[in-house]
Amino acid sequence: MDVEGGGMFRLLPATESERIMNKPLLRVEEAAEALAVSRWTIYRWVEQGRLEGTKIGRGSLRVFSRSIEKLVEQNRTDDVSSGLFVQSGELSPAGSAIH
């Protein structure tokens, strides 16, 4: 997973991610694709308040794209854009431990 400047979440190819995330409201399937989780996870996260959504028409759920960006930022643990973890001023390749 990669979070780039401006809060844009990029897991999909840039053009597909931009197409999805530039929309203010996403279908459940689009939100699931953007976060690489199942549709059921999206429904659960909306119910739990982790994502913000709204019902349109006869109950069709839409997810606010800004809530996806917020979720990603809130759960960010380090700078993953470079593939390196930064801990106490030391760099190590992603996935390796610093001793």
Secondary structure, DSSP 8 states (H G I E B T S, - for coil): -EE-GGG-EESS-HHHHHHHHTSSEEEHHHHHHHHT--HHHHHHHHHHTSS-EEEETTTEEEEEHHHHHHHHHHT--S--TTSEEEETTEEEETT----
